[in-house]
Amino acid sequence: MPKETFFSRYSLIIKRLEKSPATFEEISFFLQQESELQDRNFEISKRTFQRDLKDIGSQLGIEIVNERKGDKKYRIVERSDNKVHSQRLMESYQVTNAIHASQEYSEYVFLEHRQPKGLEHFSGLFYAIQNKRILKFTHYKYWDETVTERTVHPLALKESQGRWYLLAVDIKDNRLKTFGLDRMDDLVITKTAFRNKYSYDFKTMFDNCFGIFSLEDTKPMIIQLSFEYEQGQYVKNYPIHHSQKVVSEDDEVIMELYVGITHDFVMELLSFGADMKILKPKSLINLVKKAHEDAGKLYG
């Protein structure tokens, strides 16, 4: 069975239990309905269901229990620390799966034609991380147009602005590096598991930054941005960063963020053009101002 089917089924089980606790029979009936709706086979035995619960716990951090107090209903153990992360992972995987199935539903679902390469590697990389399998692949560098062969210890996957990246230790120099999935080819998931124990705290590493660049050379600071009222409503509903909060909302919407000033963050701010004004800090104002001035020079 394809890995896509496993993850889709996990998502459906979680979806049913988020609605209310349910018995295996009720969950099985829900999966049967979804099989008919999606024209795919999600039906499973009780034994497979128990295995799914273990995988959902280990891979997604969502614990599902059956307290056996007469009703025999399964429940999700609420854990606020990873709920958002698990939901985002499932959403991203569902989008990835939808892209693969887009031809089948092309009359009803319209996706952007511009899609990043490398999404076909997602399932394999996820498996390799979970099972600590050494990876081999070729990697293309845009800036000097070279292709290199890499052997790495995969540790995590990170999403940034619609693209996915592999965080892995390159065994050539034992350094943590970032590899864009769109630049990976000839991926081989070896049968060899690595025994190295790494202590990287990726959540902390990327918590106060925007994009794929971590805060090795800069510290997070308070950023204040002003938006025209209409644009501010869009930004409220699709925050730039998880630290974003509304300071005031009248004719304009003033947002405050706590984030490091990286290249990715500056590029994101530039995308708002004249619909946004930076209030502070001065260093960020100067960076964005210079970028606009340099862009203007290109047009004489």
Number of C-alpha atoms within 10 A of each C-alpha: 6 7 11 17 14 14 19 16 21 19 17 17 22 20 12 16 17 13 8 11 19 19 15 17 11 13 22 19 13 17 21 16 15 17 15 11 9 9 9 12 15 21 17 15 10 11 8 10 18 14 11 18 18 15 17 20 12 12 14 17 16 21 16 20 14 15 11 9 7 6 11 14 19 18 19 15 10 12 11 8 9 13 13 11 13 16 15 13 15 18 13 15 19 16 13 17 19 16 19 13 12 15 12 11 11 10 8 9 12 11 12 6 6 6 12 13 15 16 17 14 15 19 16 15 23 17 15 22 21 14 14 21 22 21 24 18 16 15 20 17 13 9 6 7 7 9 14 10 12 15 16 21 24 25 20 16 20 17 15 12 10 8 17 22 21 21 21 22 18 17 13 9 7 11 10 15 13 16 17 21 21 18 17 23 17 10 15 16 17 12 12 11 15 14 10 8 6 9 6 10 9 14 8 11 13 17 18 21 24 23 18 21 17 18 19 8 9 12 14 15 14 12 19 19 19 21 22 17 16 12 15 22 15 11 16 14 8 10 15 15 18 14 15 17 15 14 13 12 15 8 10 16 21 22 24 19 21 19 23 23 21 19 12 16 18 16 12 14 16 16 10 12 10 9 15 19 17 19 15 15 13 10 10 15 15 12 13 17 14 12 14 13 11 11 11 10 8 7 6 5
